[in-house]
Protein backbone atom coordinates (compact mmCIF):
# COMPACT_ATOMS: atom_id res chain seq x y z
CA UNK A 1 0.00 0.00 0.00
CA UNK A 2 1.45 3.34 -0.97
CA UNK A 3 1.69 5.98 1.77
CA UNK A 4 -1.32 8.28 1.88
CA UNK A 5 -1.21 11.95 2.71
CA UNK A 6 -4.10 13.12 4.91
CA UNK A 7 -2.63 15.79 7.18
CA UNK A 8 0.96 16.21 6.06
CA UNK A 9 2.25 14.98 9.43
CA UNK A 10 3.84 11.56 8.96
CA UNK A 11 2.77 10.01 12.28
CA UNK A 12 -0.83 11.22 11.91
CA UNK A 13 -0.98 9.99 8.33
CA UNK A 14 0.21 6.52 9.36
CA UNK A 15 -2.29 6.42 12.24
CA UNK A 16 -5.19 7.46 10.01
CA UNK A 17 -4.18 4.91 7.35
CA UNK A 18 -3.97 2.17 10.00
CA UNK A 19 -7.42 3.07 11.32
CA UNK A 20 -8.90 3.06 7.83
CA UNK A 21 -7.32 -0.31 7.15
CA UNK A 22 -8.71 -1.69 10.42
CA UNK A 23 -12.18 -0.48 9.40
CA UNK A 24 -11.82 -2.31 6.06
CA UNK A 25 -11.46 0.67 3.77
CA UNK A 26 -8.86 -1.13 1.62
CA UNK A 27 -10.50 -4.57 1.49
CA UNK A 28 -11.77 -4.21 -2.07
CA UNK A 29 -9.19 -4.79 -4.78
CA UNK A 30 -8.47 -1.99 -7.20
CA UNK A 31 -10.37 -2.07 -10.46
CA UNK A 32 -8.11 -3.17 -13.28
CA UNK A 33 -7.72 -0.53 -15.95
CA UNK A 34 -8.28 -1.46 -19.58
CA UNK A 35 -5.15 -1.77 -21.64
CA UNK A 36 -4.55 0.31 -24.73
CA UNK A 37 -4.73 -2.79 -26.90
CA UNK A 38 -8.10 -3.87 -25.53
CA UNK A 39 -9.50 -0.37 -26.02
CA UNK A 40 -8.21 -0.32 -29.61
CA UNK A 41 -9.76 -3.72 -30.35
CA UNK A 42 -13.04 -2.57 -28.83
CA UNK A 43 -12.99 0.55 -31.01
CA UNK A 44 -12.34 -1.54 -34.13
CA UNK A 45 -15.16 -3.91 -33.18
CA UNK A 46 -17.58 -1.03 -32.69
CA UNK A 47 -16.52 0.50 -36.01
CA UNK A 48 -17.09 -2.78 -37.86
CA UNK A 49 -20.51 -3.15 -36.24
CA UNK A 50 -21.37 0.41 -37.25
CA UNK A 51 -20.29 -0.31 -40.85
CA UNK A 52 -22.45 -3.45 -40.94
CA UNK A 53 -25.44 -1.56 -39.55
CA UNK A 54 -24.87 1.23 -42.07
CA UNK A 55 -24.90 -1.35 -44.87
CA UNK A 56 -28.04 -2.99 -43.53
CA UNK A 57 -29.77 0.35 -43.40
CA UNK A 58 -28.75 1.01 -46.99
CA UNK A 59 -30.06 -2.38 -48.15
CA UNK A 60 -33.18 -2.82 -46.00
CA UNK A 61 -33.98 0.81 -45.20
CA UNK A 62 -34.13 0.16 -41.46
CA UNK A 63 -32.55 -1.80 -38.62
CA UNK A 64 -35.75 -3.65 -37.70
CA UNK A 65 -35.18 -7.32 -38.44
CA UNK A 66 -31.81 -6.64 -40.03
CA UNK A 67 -30.03 -9.04 -37.69
CA UNK A 68 -32.39 -11.87 -38.66
CA UNK A 69 -32.02 -11.03 -42.35
CA UNK A 70 -28.23 -10.92 -41.98
CA UNK A 71 -28.30 -14.36 -40.34
CA UNK A 72 -30.45 -15.78 -43.13
CA UNK A 73 -28.16 -14.31 -45.77
CA UNK A 74 -25.06 -15.85 -44.20
CA UNK A 75 -26.72 -19.28 -43.98
CA UNK A 76 -27.75 -19.32 -47.62
CA UNK A 77 -24.35 -18.21 -48.90
PyMOL Python script that loads the backbone (N, CA, C, O; Angstrom):
from pymol import cmd

cmd.read_pdbstr("""\
ATOM      1  N   UNK A   1       0.844  -1.169   0.000  1.00  0.00           N
ATOM      2  CA  UNK A   1       0.000   0.000   0.000  1.00  0.00           C
ATOM      3  C   UNK A   1       0.890   1.233   0.000  1.00  0.00           C
ATOM      4  O   UNK A   1       1.799   1.350   0.822  1.00  0.00           O
ATOM      5  N   UNK A   2       0.634   2.134  -0.903  1.00  0.00           N
ATOM      6  CA  UNK A   2       1.452   3.339  -0.971  1.00  0.00           C
ATOM      7  C   UNK A   2       1.056   4.291   0.156  1.00  0.00           C
ATOM      8  O   UNK A   2      -0.108   4.320   0.555  1.00  0.00           O
ATOM      9  N   UNK A   3       2.004   5.067   0.672  1.00  0.00           N
ATOM     10  CA  UNK A   3       1.687   5.981   1.769  1.00  0.00           C
ATOM     11  C   UNK A   3       0.681   7.046   1.329  1.00  0.00           C
ATOM     12  O   UNK A   3       0.796   7.620   0.246  1.00  0.00           O
ATOM     13  N   UNK A   4      -0.299   7.294   2.185  1.00  0.00           N
ATOM     14  CA  UNK A   4      -1.323   8.283   1.882  1.00  0.00           C
ATOM     15  C   UNK A   4      -1.052   9.556   2.663  1.00  0.00           C
ATOM     16  O   UNK A   4      -0.493   9.521   3.759  1.00  0.00           O
ATOM     17  N   UNK A   5      -1.447  10.659   2.099  1.00  0.00           N
ATOM     18  CA  UNK A   5      -1.214  11.952   2.711  1.00  0.00           C
ATOM     19  C   UNK A   5      -2.562  12.561   3.102  1.00  0.00           C
ATOM     20  O   UNK A   5      -3.319  13.025   2.248  1.00  0.00           O
ATOM     21  N   UNK A   6      -2.850  12.549   4.414  1.00  0.00           N
ATOM     22  CA  UNK A   6      -4.100  13.115   4.914  1.00  0.00           C
ATOM     23  C   UNK A   6      -3.885  14.478   5.557  1.00  0.00           C
ATOM     24  O   UNK A   6      -4.612  15.434   5.288  1.00  0.00           O
ATOM     25  N   UNK A   7      -2.854  14.545   6.423  1.00  0.00           N
ATOM     26  CA  UNK A   7      -2.631  15.786   7.179  1.00  0.00           C
ATOM     27  C   UNK A   7      -1.297  16.437   6.857  1.00  0.00           C
ATOM     28  O   UNK A   7      -1.111  17.625   7.118  1.00  0.00           O
ATOM     29  N   UNK A   8      -0.380  15.687   6.300  1.00  0.00           N
ATOM     30  CA  UNK A   8       0.959  16.209   6.058  1.00  0.00           C
ATOM     31  C   UNK A   8       1.918  15.885   7.184  1.00  0.00           C
ATOM     32  O   UNK A   8       3.124  16.084   7.037  1.00  0.00           O
ATOM     33  N   UNK A   9       1.416  15.393   8.304  1.00  0.00           N
ATOM     34  CA  UNK A   9       2.247  14.981   9.431  1.00  0.00           C
ATOM     35  C   UNK A   9       2.380  13.461   9.357  1.00  0.00           C
ATOM     36  O   UNK A   9       1.377  12.748   9.397  1.00  0.00           O
ATOM     37  N   UNK A  10       3.598  12.968   9.250  1.00  0.00           N
ATOM     38  CA  UNK A  10       3.836  11.559   8.957  1.00  0.00           C
ATOM     39  C   UNK A  10       3.176  10.631   9.971  1.00  0.00           C
ATOM     40  O   UNK A  10       2.515   9.670   9.578  1.00  0.00           O
ATOM     41  N   UNK A  11       3.338  10.895  11.259  1.00  0.00           N
ATOM     42  CA  UNK A  11       2.769  10.008  12.280  1.00  0.00           C
ATOM     43  C   UNK A  11       1.239   9.995  12.211  1.00  0.00           C
ATOM     44  O   UNK A  11       0.624   8.936  12.331  1.00  0.00           O
ATOM     45  N   UNK A  12       0.629  11.158  12.021  1.00  0.00           N
ATOM     46  CA  UNK A  12      -0.828  11.216  11.909  1.00  0.00           C
ATOM     47  C   UNK A  12      -1.322  10.495  10.660  1.00  0.00           C
ATOM     48  O   UNK A  12      -2.341   9.804  10.690  1.00  0.00           O
ATOM     49  N   UNK A  13      -0.594  10.663   9.568  1.00  0.00           N
ATOM     50  CA  UNK A  13      -0.984   9.991   8.330  1.00  0.00           C
ATOM     51  C   UNK A  13      -0.946   8.479   8.480  1.00  0.00           C
ATOM     52  O   UNK A  13      -1.850   7.782   8.020  1.00  0.00           O
ATOM     53  N   UNK A  14       0.108   7.969   9.129  1.00  0.00           N
ATOM     54  CA  UNK A  14       0.207   6.524   9.361  1.00  0.00           C
ATOM     55  C   UNK A  14      -0.921   6.050  10.263  1.00  0.00           C
ATOM     56  O   UNK A  14      -1.516   5.003  10.008  1.00  0.00           O
ATOM     57  N   UNK A  15      -1.225   6.805  11.317  1.00  0.00           N
ATOM     58  CA  UNK A  15      -2.286   6.423  12.237  1.00  0.00           C
ATOM     59  C   UNK A  15      -3.640   6.394  11.532  1.00  0.00           C
ATOM     60  O   UNK A  15      -4.421   5.462  11.722  1.00  0.00           O
ATOM     61  N   UNK A  16      -3.915   7.407  10.722  1.00  0.00           N
ATOM     62  CA  UNK A  16      -5.195   7.462  10.005  1.00  0.00           C
ATOM     63  C   UNK A  16      -5.286   6.305   9.011  1.00  0.00           C
ATOM     64  O   UNK A  16      -6.336   5.673   8.890  1.00  0.00           O
ATOM     65  N   UNK A  17      -4.196   6.027   8.302  1.00  0.00           N
ATOM     66  CA  UNK A  17      -4.183   4.913   7.351  1.00  0.00           C
ATOM     67  C   UNK A  17      -4.400   3.583   8.060  1.00  0.00           C
ATOM     68  O   UNK A  17      -5.119   2.722   7.552  1.00  0.00           O
ATOM     69  N   UNK A  18      -3.781   3.405   9.235  1.00  0.00           N
ATOM     70  CA  UNK A  18      -3.968   2.170   9.996  1.00  0.00           C
ATOM     71  C   UNK A  18      -5.416   2.028  10.455  1.00  0.00           C
ATOM     72  O   UNK A  18      -5.973   0.931  10.414  1.00  0.00           O
ATOM     73  N   UNK A  19      -6.028   3.127  10.890  1.00  0.00           N
ATOM     74  CA  UNK A  19      -7.419   3.070  11.323  1.00  0.00           C
ATOM     75  C   UNK A  19      -8.357   2.769  10.153  1.00  0.00           C
ATOM     76  O   UNK A  19      -9.313   2.008  10.298  1.00  0.00           O
ATOM     77  N   UNK A  20      -8.081   3.361   9.010  1.00  0.00           N
ATOM     78  CA  UNK A  20      -8.899   3.064   7.834  1.00  0.00           C
ATOM     79  C   UNK A  20      -8.761   1.609   7.417  1.00  0.00           C
ATOM     80  O   UNK A  20      -9.740   0.973   7.028  1.00  0.00           O
ATOM     81  N   UNK A  21      -7.540   1.084   7.499  1.00  0.00           N
ATOM     82  CA  UNK A  21      -7.325  -0.309   7.145  1.00  0.00           C
ATOM     83  C   UNK A  21      -8.042  -1.227   8.132  1.00  0.00           C
ATOM     84  O   UNK A  21      -8.614  -2.240   7.730  1.00  0.00           O
ATOM     85  N   UNK A  22      -8.016  -0.884   9.413  1.00  0.00           N
ATOM     86  CA  UNK A  22      -8.708  -1.686  10.424  1.00  0.00           C
ATOM     87  C   UNK A  22     -10.215  -1.679  10.200  1.00  0.00           C
ATOM     88  O   UNK A  22     -10.894  -2.661  10.499  1.00  0.00           O
ATOM     89  N   UNK A  23     -10.739  -0.575   9.674  1.00  0.00           N
ATOM     90  CA  UNK A  23     -12.178  -0.484   9.399  1.00  0.00           C
ATOM     91  C   UNK A  23     -12.546  -1.153   8.076  1.00  0.00           C
ATOM     92  O   UNK A  23     -13.729  -1.270   7.756  1.00  0.00           O
ATOM     93  N   UNK A  24     -11.553  -1.595   7.304  1.00  0.00           N
ATOM     94  CA  UNK A  24     -11.822  -2.309   6.062  1.00  0.00           C
ATOM     95  C   UNK A  24     -11.923  -1.426   4.839  1.00  0.00           C
ATOM     96  O   UNK A  24     -12.521  -1.822   3.838  1.00  0.00           O
ATOM     97  N   UNK A  25     -11.355  -0.246   4.898  1.00  0.00           N
ATOM     98  CA  UNK A  25     -11.456   0.673   3.766  1.00  0.00           C
ATOM     99  C   UNK A  25     -10.686   0.185   2.544  1.00  0.00           C
ATOM    100  O   UNK A  25     -10.996   0.596   1.426  1.00  0.00           O
ATOM    101  N   UNK A  26      -9.695  -0.678   2.728  1.00  0.00           N
ATOM    102  CA  UNK A  26      -8.860  -1.125   1.621  1.00  0.00           C
ATOM    103  C   UNK A  26      -9.095  -2.599   1.284  1.00  0.00           C
ATOM    104  O   UNK A  26      -8.255  -3.224   0.637  1.00  0.00           O
ATOM    105  N   UNK A  27     -10.228  -3.158   1.714  1.00  0.00           N
ATOM    106  CA  UNK A  27     -10.496  -4.572   1.485  1.00  0.00           C
ATOM    107  C   UNK A  27     -10.817  -4.888   0.032  1.00  0.00           C
ATOM    108  O   UNK A  27     -10.523  -5.989  -0.434  1.00  0.00           O
ATOM    109  N   UNK A  28     -11.404  -3.963  -0.683  1.00  0.00           N
ATOM    110  CA  UNK A  28     -11.769  -4.213  -2.069  1.00  0.00           C
ATOM    111  C   UNK A  28     -10.555  -4.021  -2.962  1.00  0.00           C
ATOM    112  O   UNK A  28      -9.826  -3.039  -2.823  1.00  0.00           O
ATOM    113  N   UNK A  29     -10.337  -4.954  -3.875  1.00  0.00           N
ATOM    114  CA  UNK A  29      -9.191  -4.790  -4.782  1.00  0.00           C
ATOM    115  C   UNK A  29      -9.434  -3.635  -5.748  1.00  0.00           C
ATOM    116  O   UNK A  29     -10.574  -3.268  -6.031  1.00  0.00           O
ATOM    117  N   UNK A  30      -8.356  -3.082  -6.237  1.00  0.00           N
ATOM    118  CA  UNK A  30      -8.465  -1.989  -7.195  1.00  0.00           C
ATOM    119  C   UNK A  30      -9.025  -2.514  -8.505  1.00  0.00           C
ATOM    120  O   UNK A  30      -8.746  -3.647  -8.898  1.00  0.00           O
ATOM    121  N   UNK A  31      -9.804  -1.700  -9.170  1.00  0.00           N
ATOM    122  CA  UNK A  31     -10.370  -2.074 -10.457  1.00  0.00           C
ATOM    123  C   UNK A  31      -9.266  -2.029 -11.507  1.00  0.00           C
ATOM    124  O   UNK A  31      -8.544  -1.040 -11.628  1.00  0.00           O
ATOM    125  N   UNK A  32      -9.151  -3.103 -12.252  1.00  0.00           N
ATOM    126  CA  UNK A  32      -8.112  -3.169 -13.278  1.00  0.00           C
ATOM    127  C   UNK A  32      -8.462  -2.230 -14.425  1.00  0.00           C
ATOM    128  O   UNK A  32      -9.593  -2.226 -14.913  1.00  0.00           O
ATOM    129  N   UNK A  33      -7.508  -1.454 -14.840  1.00  0.00           N
ATOM    130  CA  UNK A  33      -7.716  -0.528 -15.953  1.00  0.00           C
ATOM    131  C   UNK A  33      -7.618  -1.298 -17.271  1.00  0.00           C
ATOM    132  O   UNK A  33      -6.904  -2.296 -17.367  1.00  0.00           O
ATOM    133  N   UNK A  34      -8.336  -0.827 -18.268  1.00  0.00           N
ATOM    134  CA  UNK A  34      -8.277  -1.458 -19.583  1.00  0.00           C
ATOM    135  C   UNK A  34      -6.963  -1.085 -20.257  1.00  0.00           C
ATOM    136  O   UNK A  34      -6.485   0.044 -20.148  1.00  0.00           O
ATOM    137  N   UNK A  35      -6.401  -2.050 -20.946  1.00  0.00           N
ATOM    138  CA  UNK A  35      -5.151  -1.774 -21.643  1.00  0.00           C
ATOM    139  C   UNK A  35      -5.443  -1.029 -22.943  1.00  0.00           C
ATOM    140  O   UNK A  35      -6.576  -1.004 -23.425  1.00  0.00           O
ATOM    141  N   UNK A  36      -4.413  -0.436 -23.485  1.00  0.00           N
ATOM    142  CA  UNK A  36      -4.549   0.313 -24.729  1.00  0.00           C
ATOM    143  C   UNK A  36      -4.956  -0.623 -25.863  1.00  0.00           C
ATOM    144  O   UNK A  36      -5.747  -0.256 -26.731  1.00  0.00           O
ATOM    145  N   UNK A  37      -4.410  -1.826 -25.846  1.00  0.00           N
ATOM    146  CA  UNK A  37      -4.734  -2.794 -26.905  1.00  0.00           C
ATOM    147  C   UNK A  37      -6.194  -3.208 -26.838  1.00  0.00           C
ATOM    148  O   UNK A  37      -6.860  -3.288 -27.870  1.00  0.00           O
ATOM    149  N   UNK A  38      -6.703  -3.474 -25.635  1.00  0.00           N
ATOM    150  CA  UNK A  38      -8.105  -3.873 -25.526  1.00  0.00           C
ATOM    151  C   UNK A  38      -9.040  -2.740 -25.921  1.00  0.00           C
ATOM    152  O   UNK A  38     -10.088  -2.986 -26.517  1.00  0.00           O
ATOM    153  N   UNK A  39      -8.677  -1.504 -25.598  1.00  0.00           N
ATOM    154  CA  UNK A  39      -9.498  -0.366 -26.020  1.00  0.00           C
ATOM    155  C   UNK A  39      -9.466  -0.201 -27.535  1.00  0.00           C
ATOM    156  O   UNK A  39     -10.485   0.129 -28.142  1.00  0.00           O
ATOM    157  N   UNK A  40      -8.313  -0.427 -28.151  1.00  0.00           N
ATOM    158  CA  UNK A  40      -8.207  -0.322 -29.608  1.00  0.00           C
ATOM    159  C   UNK A  40      -9.037  -1.410 -30.284  1.00  0.00           C
ATOM    160  O   UNK A  40      -9.736  -1.137 -31.259  1.00  0.00           O
ATOM    161  N   UNK A  41      -8.967  -2.629 -29.779  1.00  0.00           N
ATOM    162  CA  UNK A  41      -9.759  -3.719 -30.352  1.00  0.00           C
ATOM    163  C   UNK A  41     -11.255  -3.466 -30.184  1.00  0.00           C
ATOM    164  O   UNK A  41     -12.048  -3.775 -31.074  1.00  0.00           O
ATOM    165  N   UNK A  42     -11.628  -2.911 -29.057  1.00  0.00           N
ATOM    166  CA  UNK A  42     -13.037  -2.572 -28.834  1.00  0.00           C
ATOM    167  C   UNK A  42     -13.493  -1.497 -29.814  1.00  0.00           C
ATOM    168  O   UNK A  42     -14.603  -1.567 -30.340  1.00  0.00           O
ATOM    169  N   UNK A  43     -12.649  -0.510 -30.059  1.00  0.00           N
ATOM    170  CA  UNK A  43     -12.991   0.548 -31.007  1.00  0.00           C
ATOM    171  C   UNK A  43     -13.135  -0.018 -32.417  1.00  0.00           C
ATOM    172  O   UNK A  43     -14.052   0.365 -33.143  1.00  0.00           O
ATOM    173  N   UNK A  44     -12.246  -0.920 -32.812  1.00  0.00           N
ATOM    174  CA  UNK A  44     -12.337  -1.540 -34.134  1.00  0.00           C
ATOM    175  C   UNK A  44     -13.615  -2.365 -34.237  1.00  0.00           C
ATOM    176  O   UNK A  44     -14.298  -2.326 -35.260  1.00  0.00           O
ATOM    177  N   UNK A  45     -13.939  -3.107 -33.190  1.00  0.00           N
ATOM    178  CA  UNK A  45     -15.162  -3.911 -33.179  1.00  0.00           C
ATOM    179  C   UNK A  45     -16.400  -3.035 -33.319  1.00  0.00           C
ATOM    180  O   UNK A  45     -17.311  -3.358 -34.081  1.00  0.00           O
ATOM    181  N   UNK A  46     -16.435  -1.935 -32.590  1.00  0.00           N
ATOM    182  CA  UNK A  46     -17.577  -1.030 -32.685  1.00  0.00           C
ATOM    183  C   UNK A  46     -17.661  -0.401 -34.071  1.00  0.00           C
ATOM    184  O   UNK A  46     -18.758  -0.212 -34.597  1.00  0.00           O
ATOM    185  N   UNK A  47     -16.526  -0.078 -34.665  1.00  0.00           N
ATOM    186  CA  UNK A  47     -16.517   0.503 -36.011  1.00  0.00           C
ATOM    187  C   UNK A  47     -17.042  -0.495 -37.029  1.00  0.00           C
ATOM    188  O   UNK A  47     -17.830  -0.130 -37.902  1.00  0.00           O
ATOM    189  N   UNK A  48     -16.614  -1.763 -36.929  1.00  0.00           N
ATOM    190  CA  UNK A  48     -17.092  -2.778 -37.863  1.00  0.00           C
ATOM    191  C   UNK A  48     -18.593  -3.012 -37.705  1.00  0.00           C
ATOM    192  O   UNK A  48     -19.303  -3.192 -38.694  1.00  0.00           O
ATOM    193  N   UNK A  49     -19.070  -3.008 -36.473  1.00  0.00           N
ATOM    194  CA  UNK A  49     -20.509  -3.148 -36.237  1.00  0.00           C
ATOM    195  C   UNK A  49     -21.254  -1.974 -36.844  1.00  0.00           C
ATOM    196  O   UNK A  49     -22.300  -2.162 -37.465  1.00  0.00           O
ATOM    197  N   UNK A  50     -20.736  -0.773 -36.676  1.00  0.00           N
ATOM    198  CA  UNK A  50     -21.366   0.411 -37.252  1.00  0.00           C
ATOM    199  C   UNK A  50     -21.415   0.303 -38.774  1.00  0.00           C
ATOM    200  O   UNK A  50     -22.430   0.632 -39.387  1.00  0.00           O
ATOM    201  N   UNK A  51     -20.309  -0.162 -39.394  1.00  0.00           N
ATOM    202  CA  UNK A  51     -20.288  -0.311 -40.849  1.00  0.00           C
ATOM    203  C   UNK A  51     -21.327  -1.329 -41.310  1.00  0.00           C
ATOM    204  O   UNK A  51     -21.999  -1.118 -42.319  1.00  0.00           O
ATOM    205  N   UNK A  52     -21.463  -2.432 -40.575  1.00  0.00           N
ATOM    206  CA  UNK A  52     -22.449  -3.454 -40.942  1.00  0.00           C
ATOM    207  C   UNK A  52     -23.856  -2.881 -40.820  1.00  0.00           C
ATOM    208  O   UNK A  52     -24.692  -3.081 -41.702  1.00  0.00           O
ATOM    209  N   UNK A  53     -24.116  -2.168 -39.726  1.00  0.00           N
ATOM    210  CA  UNK A  53     -25.438  -1.561 -39.549  1.00  0.00           C
ATOM    211  C   UNK A  53     -25.714  -0.545 -40.635  1.00  0.00           C
ATOM    212  O   UNK A  53     -26.838  -0.461 -41.129  1.00  0.00           O
ATOM    213  N   UNK A  54     -24.711   0.230 -41.017  1.00  0.00           N
ATOM    214  CA  UNK A  54     -24.867   1.226 -42.068  1.00  0.00           C
ATOM    215  C   UNK A  54     -25.237   0.532 -43.378  1.00  0.00           C
ATOM    216  O   UNK A  54     -26.103   1.007 -44.113  1.00  0.00           O
ATOM    217  N   UNK A  55     -24.585  -0.583 -43.667  1.00  0.00           N
ATOM    218  CA  UNK A  55     -24.896  -1.348 -44.870  1.00  0.00           C
ATOM    219  C   UNK A  55     -26.290  -1.937 -44.827  1.00  0.00           C
ATOM    220  O   UNK A  55     -26.994  -1.943 -45.836  1.00  0.00           O
ATOM    221  N   UNK A  56     -26.701  -2.440 -43.655  1.00  0.00           N
ATOM    222  CA  UNK A  56     -28.040  -2.994 -43.529  1.00  0.00           C
ATOM    223  C   UNK A  56     -29.096  -1.914 -43.722  1.00  0.00           C
ATOM    224  O   UNK A  56     -30.144  -2.164 -44.318  1.00  0.00           O
ATOM    225  N   UNK A  57     -28.825  -0.737 -43.228  1.00  0.00           N
ATOM    226  CA  UNK A  57     -29.775   0.355 -43.404  1.00  0.00           C
ATOM    227  C   UNK A  57     -29.870   0.733 -44.883  1.00  0.00           C
ATOM    228  O   UNK A  57     -30.950   1.040 -45.387  1.00  0.00           O
ATOM    229  N   UNK A  58     -28.735   0.706 -45.563  1.00  0.00           N
ATOM    230  CA  UNK A  58     -28.745   1.012 -46.993  1.00  0.00           C
ATOM    231  C   UNK A  58     -29.490  -0.031 -47.805  1.00  0.00           C
ATOM    232  O   UNK A  58     -30.132   0.309 -48.799  1.00  0.00           O
ATOM    233  N   UNK A  59     -29.419  -1.300 -47.402  1.00  0.00           N
ATOM    234  CA  UNK A  59     -30.063  -2.378 -48.145  1.00  0.00           C
ATOM    235  C   UNK A  59     -31.538  -2.499 -47.764  1.00  0.00           C
ATOM    236  O   UNK A  59     -32.403  -2.563 -48.637  1.00  0.00           O
ATOM    237  N   UNK A  60     -31.822  -2.530 -46.463  1.00  0.00           N
ATOM    238  CA  UNK A  60     -33.184  -2.816 -45.996  1.00  0.00           C
ATOM    239  C   UNK A  60     -33.976  -1.556 -45.671  1.00  0.00           C
ATOM    240  O   UNK A  60     -35.202  -1.609 -45.568  1.00  0.00           O
ATOM    241  N   UNK A  61     -33.302  -0.436 -45.511  1.00  0.00           N
ATOM    242  CA  UNK A  61     -33.985   0.810 -45.199  1.00  0.00           C
ATOM    243  C   UNK A  61     -34.257   1.015 -43.731  1.00  0.00           C
ATOM    244  O   UNK A  61     -34.766   2.065 -43.340  1.00  0.00           O
ATOM    245  N   UNK A  62     -33.928   0.030 -42.899  1.00  0.00           N
ATOM    246  CA  UNK A  62     -34.131   0.158 -41.455  1.00  0.00           C
ATOM    247  C   UNK A  62     -33.303  -0.897 -40.739  1.00  0.00           C
ATOM    248  O   UNK A  62     -32.708  -1.769 -41.372  1.00  0.00           O
ATOM    249  N   UNK A  63     -33.271  -0.811 -39.422  1.00  0.00           N
ATOM    250  CA  UNK A  63     -32.555  -1.801 -38.616  1.00  0.00           C
ATOM    251  C   UNK A  63     -33.493  -2.862 -38.070  1.00  0.00           C
ATOM    252  O   UNK A  63     -33.030  -3.843 -37.488  1.00  0.00           O
ATOM    253  N   UNK A  64     -34.795  -2.696 -38.241  1.00  0.00           N
ATOM    254  CA  UNK A  64     -35.753  -3.654 -37.699  1.00  0.00           C
ATOM    255  C   UNK A  64     -35.638  -4.956 -38.492  1.00  0.00           C
ATOM    256  O   UNK A  64     -35.850  -4.985 -39.704  1.00  0.00           O
ATOM    257  N   UNK A  65     -35.299  -6.019 -37.786  1.00  0.00           N
ATOM    258  CA  UNK A  65     -35.181  -7.321 -38.437  1.00  0.00           C
ATOM    259  C   UNK A  65     -33.912  -7.501 -39.237  1.00  0.00           C
ATOM    260  O   UNK A  65     -33.744  -8.534 -39.884  1.00  0.00           O
ATOM    261  N   UNK A  66     -33.021  -6.542 -39.216  1.00  0.00           N
ATOM    262  CA  UNK A  66     -31.808  -6.643 -40.026  1.00  0.00           C
ATOM    263  C   UNK A  66     -30.898  -7.747 -39.522  1.00  0.00           C
ATOM    264  O   UNK A  66     -30.209  -8.387 -40.317  1.00  0.00           O
ATOM    265  N   UNK A  67     -30.879  -7.981 -38.230  1.00  0.00           N
ATOM    266  CA  UNK A  67     -30.029  -9.041 -37.685  1.00  0.00           C
ATOM    267  C   UNK A  67     -30.513 -10.399 -38.170  1.00  0.00           C
ATOM    268  O   UNK A  67     -29.705 -11.253 -38.534  1.00  0.00           O
ATOM    269  N   UNK A  68     -31.834 -10.605 -38.177  1.00  0.00           N
ATOM    270  CA  UNK A  68     -32.386 -11.873 -38.660  1.00  0.00           C
ATOM    271  C   UNK A  68     -32.116 -12.039 -40.146  1.00  0.00           C
ATOM    272  O   UNK A  68     -31.763 -13.129 -40.596  1.00  0.00           O
ATOM    273  N   UNK A  69     -32.279 -10.958 -40.914  1.00  0.00           N
ATOM    274  CA  UNK A  69     -32.016 -11.025 -42.348  1.00  0.00           C
ATOM    275  C   UNK A  69     -30.543 -11.310 -42.603  1.00  0.00           C
ATOM    276  O   UNK A  69     -30.208 -12.082 -43.501  1.00  0.00           O
ATOM    277  N   UNK A  70     -29.665 -10.697 -41.827  1.00  0.00           N
ATOM    278  CA  UNK A  70     -28.230 -10.920 -41.975  1.00  0.00           C
ATOM    279  C   UNK A  70     -27.898 -12.383 -41.698  1.00  0.00           C
ATOM    280  O   UNK A  70     -27.087 -12.984 -42.403  1.00  0.00           O
ATOM    281  N   UNK A  71     -28.525 -12.954 -40.674  1.00  0.00           N
ATOM    282  CA  UNK A  71     -28.296 -14.357 -40.337  1.00  0.00           C
ATOM    283  C   UNK A  71     -28.766 -15.260 -41.468  1.00  0.00           C
ATOM    284  O   UNK A  71     -28.069 -16.204 -41.839  1.00  0.00           O
ATOM    285  N   UNK A  72     -29.942 -14.978 -42.016  1.00  0.00           N
ATOM    286  CA  UNK A  72     -30.447 -15.782 -43.126  1.00  0.00           C
ATOM    287  C   UNK A  72     -29.545 -15.679 -44.354  1.00  0.00           C
ATOM    288  O   UNK A  72     -29.317 -16.674 -45.043  1.00  0.00           O
ATOM    289  N   UNK A  73     -29.033 -14.484 -44.630  1.00  0.00           N
ATOM    290  CA  UNK A  73     -28.160 -14.309 -45.775  1.00  0.00           C
ATOM    291  C   UNK A  73     -26.856 -15.077 -45.612  1.00  0.00           C
ATOM    292  O   UNK A  73     -26.337 -15.625 -46.584  1.00  0.00           O
ATOM    293  N   UNK A  74     -26.326 -15.123 -44.407  1.00  0.00           N
ATOM    294  CA  UNK A  74     -25.060 -15.846 -44.205  1.00  0.00           C
ATOM    295  C   UNK A  74     -25.271 -17.340 -44.255  1.00  0.00           C
ATOM    296  O   UNK A  74     -24.356 -18.070 -44.636  1.00  0.00           O
ATOM    297  N   UNK A  75     -26.454 -17.828 -43.882  1.00  0.00           N
ATOM    298  CA  UNK A  75     -26.716 -19.275 -43.977  1.00  0.00           C
ATOM    299  C   UNK A  75     -26.859 -19.719 -45.420  1.00  0.00           C
ATOM    300  O   UNK A  75     -26.388 -20.796 -45.785  1.00  0.00           O
ATOM    301  N   UNK A  76     -27.495 -18.915 -46.236  1.00  0.00           N
ATOM    302  CA  UNK A  76     -27.748 -19.325 -47.619  1.00  0.00           C
ATOM    303  C   UNK A  76     -26.509 -19.191 -48.509  1.00  0.00           C
ATOM    304  O   UNK A  76     -26.447 -19.780 -49.588  1.00  0.00           O
ATOM    305  N   UNK A  77     -25.540 -18.424 -48.054  1.00  0.00           N
ATOM    306  CA  UNK A  77     -24.353 -18.207 -48.895  1.00  0.00           C
ATOM    307  C   UNK A  77     -23.396 -19.358 -48.838  1.00  0.00           C
ATOM    308  O   UNK A  77     -22.353 -19.327 -49.490  1.00  0.00           O
TER     309      UNK A  77
END
""", "prot")
cmd.dss("prot")
cmd.show_as("cartoon", "prot")
cmd.util.cbc("prot")
cmd.orient("prot")
